Amino acid sequence: MRNRFDLEQDIMSAWNTVQDIDLIYHNTDKLKLSAKDCDNLQNQLLGLKHIAELRFERLFSTFEDCVHKGEL
């Protein structure tokens, strides 16, 4: 049976999405894109990375609140 520690590990594992976006961002220079297209793609990836970070921070904060309240 899974428990709150499994949930915490799953949250931390999902957080790797942010690192995945960062990895793609840092490899866009290797693509055969115009400077304008590359800049556009990088801006979109930075925005996506920021949104993902905010969502995971909110998720983990909710998890911590639930743990402190004894709900998990």
C-alpha positions in Angstrom: 0.0 0.0 0.0 1.3 3.4 -0.9 1.7 6.1 1.7 2.5 9.8 2.0 6.2 9.2 1.4 5.4 7.6 -1.9 3.3 10.7 -2.7 6.2 13.0 -1.8 8.5 11.0 -4.0 6.0 11.1 -6.9 5.8 14.9 -6.5 9.5 15.3 -6.5 9.8 13.0 -9.6 7.2 14.9 -11.5 9.2 18.1 -10.7 11.8 16.8 -13.2 9.5 18.3 -15.8 11.1 21.6 -15.0 14.6 20.2 -15.6 13.4 18.6 -18.8 12.2 21.9 -20.1 15.5 23.5 -19.1 17.4 20.8 -21.0 15.4 21.5 -24.1 16.0 25.2 -23.7 19.7 24.8 -23.5 19.8 22.6 -26.6 17.8 24.9 -28.9 21.0 26.5 -30.1 21.8 23.2 -31.8 18.6 23.4 -33.9 18.7 24.8 -37.4 16.4 27.7 -36.7 16.7 31.4 -37.5 17.8 33.6 -34.7 14.2 35.0 -34.4 12.6 31.5 -34.3 15.2 30.3 -31.8 14.6 33.3 -29.6 10.8 32.8 -29.9 11.1 29.1 -28.9 13.4 29.9 -26.0 11.0 32.6 -24.7 8.1 30.1 -24.8 10.2 27.4 -23.0 11.1 29.9 -20.3 7.4 30.8 -19.8 6.5 27.1 -19.7 9.3 26.4 -17.2 8.1 29.2 -14.9 4.5 28.0 -15.0 5.6 24.5 -14.2 7.7 25.7 -11.3 4.8 27.7 -9.9 2.4 24.7 -10.1 4.9 22.3 -8.4 5.6 24.8 -5.7 1.9 25.2 -5.0 1.4 21.4 -5.1 4.3 20.8 -2.7 3.0 23.5 -0.4 -0.4 21.8 -0.3 1.3 18.5 0.4 3.3 20.0 3.3 0.1 21.6 4.7 -1.7 18.3 4.6 1.2 16.5 6.4 1.4 19.2 9.1 -2.4 18.9 9.7 -2.2 15.2 9.9 -4.4 14.7 6.9 -2.0 12.3 5.2 
